[in-house]
Amino acid sequence: SYSSHRQLTLSLVPTVIMIQEGISVEHTDSKTIAAKSATNLLGDCKSTAKKQLAADPDSAASILESLSECVQMGIADEIEKANEEITFQADVRKKMAEQVENYTCADESLNTTEAKRTERWFGRKVEVMIDRPASRIHTIENFLTPDECKAVEDAAKPILHDATVADGSGGSKLSDSRKAKQAGIKVHWDKESDGDLIARLSRRVYEYVNHVLPFDIQENGQEDLMSIQYFGRGKDDEKPDRYMPHCDGDCTGLDFKPGNRMATIVMYCEVPEEGGATRFRNSNIHIKPKQYAATFFSYIDPVKMKMDNGFTEHSGCPVVEGEKKIVTQWVRLGVDDENPWNSFNTLGIKYTDAANQ
C-alpha cells in the first residue's frame, strides 16, 4: 500500500505503475522495457567477453567477434519475440473488430468517430481520423455540390446495373457480399473548360489526392467515376443493400504493384434515414454519412511504397430506410493513356502479362 503523504502525479500517457514494498516505484512502458532488455542483453554479452578475455588475453580479436555474434543473436531473438507479440495483438484486434461489426452498424445512436485533428482545405473542414504512413482516413465537408450530384445521377440513370466484386481470379462476379446498383461514368475532360459539372468534380478529386499524397496523380488512364446506389427496404429485409468488409486495393502490407489502386474518395450525394454508415472496423472508425461530404482514404506508404496492412479495410453498413447515393473514385498509381486502368485485371496484373504466364 502507499502510505506516504507525498502526492504521486501520473501523466495522461498510458503507463503501468507498480508500487513495491518500501515505496519503490517502477515505471514501465514499451520504451523502458526495450531499453532494459537491451541493457541486459549487452551486459550478458560483455560479461561473457570479459571472462574470455581474462582467460585468454591474446585472443582479443576472436573474443570481439564472439561479442558481436552474441549481440546479433540476442537482437534477432528479441525481434522474433516482438514480431510474435505484434502478430498476436493484431489477430486479437481483428477478431474483436469482426465481432462488433454488426452491433456498430445496428446502433443508430453511434455518431462519427472523433477526429484526431481538424484541418482546412480550400475553406472546407477536413477531419483527420487516421494519419499513418500507409493508412490515412479523412472526412471532408461540402466536398461536392447538389448540381454535381444531379449531373452524376442523370448520367448514371440509364446504365445502372447490379454491382459486382472481384472474383479472386482476375475477373468480377455478382455476390451477396455487395448488394447495390452501380454505373461507371465517363468524364468528358474535353468539356472541362466549358464548365462540365462531372469534369469539375473529378478535377477536385485529383486535387485532393495530390494535396495528401506526393504522386502528382493525373486523370489519364484512371478508372471512371462510379455512381453507386443502395436502397432501404425496411428492418425486415433479410438481404439489405450493403457492402461487406473489403479492401479497395491490396491491404496485406506487401510491396505496391504499379497500376494498382492506392486511394479512394467516397462522396455522399444522398444519405439514408437509417443505416448506411461507412465502417473501418480494424481502425475502429465509424463514419455516419453526411450529405455532400466525402470520405478519403489511402492505403500506400509513399516513402516505402508498401501497402496498408488492414487498417483501411471497410464496409458499408446495411441501408434500412431511405436511399444512399454515393459517387466513388478509385485512384491508381502507374496508369496513363498507354496503360489505362482496364489493361489490368482485378488481381492488379496486366492482361498481357497474365496471358504470358
C-alpha positions as CSV (number, residue, x, y, z in Angstrom):
1,S,0.0,0.0,0.0
2,Y,1.0,3.6,-0.5
3,S,1.2,5.2,3.0
4,S,3.3,8.3,2.3
5,H,1.6,11.7,2.3
6,R,3.5,12.8,-0.7
7,Q,1.5,13.2,-3.9
8,L,2.1,10.9,-6.8
9,T,1.3,12.6,-10.1
10,L,0.7,10.5,-13.2
11,S,0.8,11.7,-16.8
12,L,-2.0,11.0,-19.2
13,V,0.3,8.9,-21.3
14,P,-0.8,5.2,-21.0
15,T,1.6,3.7,-18.4
16,V,1.8,0.9,-15.8
17,I,2.9,2.0,-12.3
18,M,4.0,-0.8,-9.9
19,I,4.4,0.3,-6.3
20,Q,6.6,-2.2,-4.5
21,E,7.5,-2.7,-0.8
22,G,9.4,0.3,0.6
23,I,7.6,2.6,-1.8
24,S,9.8,1.8,-4.7
25,V,8.2,2.9,-7.9
26,E,9.0,1.1,-11.2
27,H,7.7,2.9,-14.3
28,T,7.3,0.6,-17.3
29,D,6.2,1.3,-20.9
30,S,7.3,0.0,-24.3
31,K,10.4,2.2,-24.4
32,T,11.6,1.5,-20.9
33,I,11.0,-2.2,-21.4
34,A,13.0,-2.2,-24.6
35,A,15.8,-0.1,-23.0
36,K,16.1,-2.5,-20.1
37,S,16.1,-5.5,-22.4
38,A,18.9,-4.0,-24.5
39,T,20.9,-3.2,-21.4
40,N,20.5,-6.7,-20.0
41,L,21.4,-8.3,-23.4
42,L,24.5,-6.1,-23.8
43,G,25.5,-6.7,-20.2
44,D,25.3,-10.5,-20.6
45,C,27.4,-10.5,-23.7
46,K,30.0,-8.1,-22.2
47,S,30.3,-10.3,-19.1
48,T,30.9,-13.4,-21.2
49,A,33.5,-11.5,-23.3
50,K,35.3,-10.2,-20.1
51,K,35.6,-13.8,-18.8
52,Q,37.0,-15.0,-22.1
53,L,39.5,-12.1,-22.2
54,A,40.7,-12.8,-18.7
55,A,41.3,-16.4,-19.5
56,D,43.0,-15.7,-22.9
57,P,44.2,-12.1,-23.3
58,D,45.9,-12.9,-26.6
59,S,42.6,-13.8,-28.3
60,A,41.1,-10.3,-28.3
61,A,40.2,-10.3,-32.0
62,S,38.2,-13.5,-31.8
63,I,36.6,-12.5,-28.5
64,L,35.4,-9.3,-30.1
65,E,33.9,-11.3,-32.9
66,S,32.2,-13.5,-30.4
67,L,30.8,-10.4,-28.6
68,S,29.4,-9.2,-31.9
69,E,27.7,-12.5,-32.6
70,C,26.3,-12.6,-29.1
71,V,24.6,-9.2,-29.6
72,Q,23.3,-10.1,-33.1
73,M,21.8,-13.4,-31.9
74,G,20.3,-11.7,-28.9
75,I,18.8,-8.9,-31.0
76,A,17.4,-11.5,-33.5
77,D,15.7,-13.3,-30.6
78,E,14.2,-10.1,-29.2
79,I,12.9,-9.1,-32.7
80,E,11.4,-12.6,-33.2
81,K,9.6,-12.3,-29.8
82,A,8.4,-8.8,-30.7
83,N,7.0,-9.9,-34.0
84,E,5.2,-12.8,-32.4
85,E,3.6,-10.3,-29.9
86,I,2.6,-7.9,-32.7
87,T,1.0,-10.7,-34.7
88,F,-0.9,-11.9,-31.7
89,Q,-2.1,-8.4,-30.8
90,A,-3.1,-7.8,-34.5
91,D,-5.1,-11.1,-34.6
92,V,-6.9,-10.2,-31.3
93,R,-7.7,-6.7,-32.7
94,K,-9.1,-8.1,-35.9
95,K,-11.2,-10.8,-34.2
96,M,-12.7,-8.2,-31.8
97,A,-13.5,-5.9,-34.8
98,E,-15.2,-8.8,-36.5
99,Q,-17.4,-9.5,-33.5
100,V,-18.6,-5.9,-33.1
101,E,-19.2,-5.2,-36.8
102,N,-22.9,-5.9,-36.8
103,Y,-23.5,-4.2,-33.4
104,T,-22.0,-0.9,-34.5
105,C,-23.9,-1.0,-37.8
106,A,-27.1,-1.5,-36.0
107,D,-26.5,1.3,-33.4
108,E,-28.1,4.4,-35.0
109,S,-27.1,6.4,-32.0
110,L,-23.4,5.9,-32.9
111,N,-22.0,9.1,-34.4
112,T,-18.9,9.6,-36.5
113,T,-15.7,8.8,-34.6
114,E,-14.0,11.8,-33.1
115,A,-11.2,13.1,-35.3
116,K,-7.5,13.2,-34.3
117,R,-7.3,16.7,-35.6
118,T,-9.1,19.2,-37.9
119,E,-7.6,21.0,-40.9
120,R,-8.9,23.2,-43.7
121,W,-8.6,22.7,-47.4
122,F,-9.9,25.5,-49.7
123,G,-12.3,26.5,-46.9
124,R,-13.6,23.0,-46.4
125,K,-13.4,21.4,-43.0
126,V,-11.2,18.3,-43.0
127,E,-11.2,15.8,-40.1
128,V,-8.2,13.5,-39.9
129,M,-9.2,10.2,-38.4
130,I,-6.0,8.2,-39.0
131,D,-2.7,9.5,-40.3
132,R,-0.4,6.5,-40.5
133,P,2.2,6.3,-43.3
134,A,0.3,3.6,-45.2
135,S,-3.2,4.2,-43.8
136,R,-4.9,7.6,-44.0
137,I,-8.6,8.3,-43.4
138,H,-10.1,11.8,-43.7
139,T,-13.6,13.3,-44.0
140,I,-14.1,16.5,-46.0
141,E,-17.3,18.6,-45.5
142,N,-19.1,20.1,-48.5
143,F,-16.8,18.3,-51.0
144,L,-19.4,18.3,-53.8
145,T,-22.5,20.3,-54.7
146,P,-26.1,19.4,-55.4
147,D,-25.8,20.2,-59.1
148,E,-22.7,17.9,-59.4
149,C,-24.7,15.2,-57.7
150,K,-27.6,15.6,-60.1
151,A,-25.2,15.6,-63.1
152,V,-23.8,12.2,-61.9
153,E,-27.2,10.7,-61.1
154,D,-28.6,11.8,-64.5
155,A,-25.6,10.2,-66.3
156,A,-26.0,7.0,-64.3
157,K,-29.7,6.5,-64.6
158,P,-29.9,4.8,-68.0
159,I,-26.9,2.4,-67.3
160,L,-27.4,1.3,-63.7
161,H,-26.8,-2.4,-63.1
162,D,-26.1,-4.8,-60.3
163,A,-22.8,-4.2,-58.6
164,T,-20.0,-6.8,-58.8
165,V,-17.0,-7.8,-56.8
166,A,-13.6,-9.2,-57.7
167,D,-13.8,-13.0,-58.1
168,G,-10.3,-13.8,-56.9
169,S,-9.0,-14.9,-60.3
170,G,-8.8,-11.6,-62.1
171,G,-12.4,-11.1,-63.1
172,S,-15.6,-10.0,-61.4
173,K,-18.9,-11.5,-60.3
174,L,-22.2,-10.9,-58.6
175,S,-22.1,-11.5,-54.8
176,D,-24.4,-11.3,-51.8
177,S,-21.5,-9.5,-50.0
178,R,-22.3,-6.5,-52.1
179,K,-25.9,-5.5,-52.9
180,A,-26.3,-2.3,-54.7
181,K,-26.7,-0.7,-58.2
182,Q,-23.8,0.9,-59.9
183,A,-22.8,2.7,-63.2
184,G,-19.4,3.8,-64.5
185,I,-19.5,7.5,-65.5
186,K,-17.0,8.6,-68.2
187,V,-15.5,12.0,-67.5
188,H,-15.6,14.3,-70.6
189,W,-12.3,16.1,-70.0
190,D,-12.6,17.9,-73.3
191,K,-15.6,19.8,-71.8
192,E,-13.8,20.8,-68.6
193,S,-13.0,24.3,-69.8
194,D,-16.7,24.7,-70.7
195,G,-17.7,24.1,-67.0
196,D,-18.8,20.5,-67.3
197,L,-20.0,19.5,-63.8
198,I,-18.7,16.0,-63.8
199,A,-15.3,17.1,-65.0
200,R,-15.2,19.8,-62.3
201,L,-16.0,17.3,-59.6
202,S,-13.4,14.8,-60.9
203,R,-10.7,17.5,-61.0
204,R,-11.4,18.3,-57.4
205,V,-10.9,14.6,-56.5
206,Y,-7.4,14.6,-58.0
207,E,-6.5,17.9,-56.4
208,Y,-7.4,16.5,-53.0
209,V,-5.4,13.3,-53.6
210,N,-2.4,15.3,-54.7
211,H,-2.9,17.5,-51.6
212,V,-2.4,14.4,-49.4
213,L,0.0,12.3,-51.4
214,P,3.2,13.3,-53.3
215,F,2.5,11.5,-56.6
216,D,1.2,14.3,-58.9
217,I,-1.7,12.0,-60.0
218,Q,-3.2,12.9,-63.4
219,E,-6.6,11.8,-64.8
220,N,-5.0,9.9,-67.7
221,G,-5.8,6.2,-67.6
222,Q,-7.7,6.4,-64.4
223,E,-11.0,4.5,-63.7
224,D,-14.3,6.1,-64.4
225,L,-16.2,7.8,-61.7
226,M,-18.6,5.2,-60.2
227,S,-22.2,6.1,-59.2
228,I,-23.4,3.6,-56.6
229,Q,-26.9,3.4,-55.1
230,Y,-28.2,1.5,-52.1
231,F,-32.0,1.2,-51.4
232,G,-33.5,0.6,-48.0
233,R,-36.5,-1.8,-47.8
234,G,-37.2,-1.8,-44.0
235,K,-36.0,-3.6,-40.9
236,D,-37.5,-7.0,-42.0
237,D,-35.4,-7.2,-45.2
238,E,-33.2,-10.3,-44.8
239,K,-30.8,-9.3,-47.5
240,P,-30.4,-5.5,-47.3
241,D,-28.3,-3.4,-49.6
242,R,-24.8,-3.3,-48.1
243,Y,-21.1,-3.9,-48.8
244,M,-19.4,-6.4,-46.5
245,P,-15.8,-5.7,-45.2
246,H,-13.3,-5.5,-48.0
247,C,-10.2,-3.6,-49.2
248,D,-10.3,-1.5,-52.3
249,G,-6.7,-2.3,-53.1
250,D,-4.1,-4.7,-51.5
251,C,-4.1,-4.4,-47.7
252,T,-1.7,-7.1,-46.7
253,G,1.4,-4.9,-46.2
254,L,3.0,-6.1,-49.5
255,D,5.0,-4.0,-51.9
256,F,2.9,-1.8,-54.2
257,K,2.4,-3.1,-57.7
258,P,2.4,-0.4,-60.4
259,G,-1.0,0.3,-62.0
260,N,-3.0,-0.7,-58.8
261,R,-5.4,1.3,-56.6
262,M,-3.8,3.2,-53.8
263,A,-6.5,5.7,-52.7
264,T,-10.3,6.1,-52.7
265,I,-12.7,9.0,-52.3
266,V,-16.4,8.2,-51.4
267,M,-18.7,11.2,-51.9
268,Y,-22.2,11.2,-50.4
269,C,-25.0,12.7,-52.6
270,E,-28.0,11.3,-50.7
271,V,-27.9,9.8,-47.2
272,P,-30.4,7.3,-45.9
273,E,-32.8,7.9,-43.0
274,E,-31.4,4.8,-41.3
275,G,-28.2,2.8,-41.8
276,G,-25.6,3.2,-44.4
277,A,-22.6,4.2,-42.3
278,T,-19.1,3.6,-43.5
279,R,-17.1,1.5,-41.0
280,F,-13.3,0.8,-40.9
281,R,-13.5,-2.0,-38.4
282,N,-9.8,-2.7,-37.9
283,S,-9.2,1.0,-37.1
284,N,-12.5,1.3,-35.1
285,I,-13.5,4.3,-37.2
286,H,-17.2,4.8,-37.8
287,I,-18.4,7.4,-40.3
288,K,-22.0,8.4,-40.4
289,P,-22.7,9.7,-43.9
290,K,-23.3,13.4,-44.3
291,Q,-24.8,14.8,-47.5
292,Y,-22.3,16.4,-49.9
293,A,-19.4,15.3,-47.7
294,A,-16.7,12.9,-48.7
295,T,-14.5,10.2,-47.1
296,F,-10.9,9.9,-48.4
297,F,-8.7,7.0,-47.6
298,S,-5.3,6.0,-48.9
299,Y,-3.6,2.7,-48.5
300,I,0.0,3.2,-49.5
301,D,3.1,4.4,-47.8
302,P,4.5,6.9,-50.4
303,V,8.1,6.6,-49.0
304,K,8.5,2.8,-48.6
305,M,5.9,2.0,-51.3
306,K,4.3,-0.6,-49.0
307,M,0.6,-1.2,-48.9
308,D,-1.7,-0.8,-45.9
309,N,-1.9,-3.8,-43.5
310,G,-5.7,-3.9,-42.9
311,F,-6.4,-0.5,-41.3
312,T,-8.4,0.7,-44.3
313,E,-10.5,-2.4,-44.7
314,H,-14.0,-1.1,-44.6
315,S,-17.7,-1.9,-45.1
316,G,-20.9,-0.2,-46.0
317,C,-23.5,-0.8,-43.3
318,P,-26.9,-2.0,-44.4
319,V,-29.3,0.7,-45.6
320,V,-32.5,0.2,-43.7
321,E,-34.7,3.2,-44.6
322,G,-34.2,5.6,-47.4
323,E,-31.6,5.7,-50.2
324,K,-27.8,6.1,-50.1
325,K,-26.4,7.5,-53.3
326,I,-22.6,7.9,-53.5
327,V,-20.0,8.8,-56.1
328,T,-16.7,6.8,-55.8
329,Q,-13.4,7.4,-57.4
330,W,-10.7,4.7,-57.1
331,V,-7.4,6.2,-57.7
332,R,-4.5,4.3,-59.3
333,L,-0.7,4.9,-59.4
334,G,1.2,4.0,-62.6
335,V,-1.6,4.3,-65.2
336,D,-1.6,6.6,-68.2
337,D,-3.1,6.7,-71.7
338,E,-1.0,3.8,-72.9
339,N,-1.5,1.8,-69.7
340,P,-5.1,2.5,-68.7
341,W,-6.8,1.0,-65.6
342,N,-8.7,-1.6,-67.7
343,S,-5.5,-3.0,-69.0
344,F,-5.1,-4.6,-65.5
345,N,-7.2,-7.4,-64.1
346,T,-8.8,-7.3,-60.6
347,L,-5.6,-9.0,-59.3
348,G,-3.6,-6.0,-60.4
349,I,-1.9,-7.8,-63.2
350,K,-1.8,-6.6,-66.8
351,Y,-3.8,-8.8,-69.1
352,T,-0.9,-9.1,-71.5
353,D,1.4,-10.3,-68.6
354,A,-1.2,-12.7,-67.4
355,A,-1.6,-14.2,-70.8
356,N,2.1,-14.9,-71.0
357,Q,2.3,-16.6,-67.6
